[in-house]
Amino acid sequence: MAFTLLQRRQAQRQRQTLQQGVQRGDRVVTLGGIVGRVASVDGDRVRLTVADGVDVEVLRWGIGQRLDR
């Protein structure tokens, strides 16, 4: 039981570090599976370019993974 709690805390810290460290130019995947490049970060909102001329705005906590840096 304690091991499971420790793993959850570690995973939560890693997600928070990822989400707080998102910068313009990073290629990311949202929790919903959308892949895009970070165009801008404004507080808790991140604008992703997903195709030429197509931007979407997501909340920072919706970023699930960084693909490259």
Secondary structure, DSSP 8 states (H G I E B T S, - for coil): -HHHHHHHHHHHHHHHHHHHT--TT-EEEETT--EEEEEEEETTEEEEEEETTEEEEEEGGGEEEEEE-
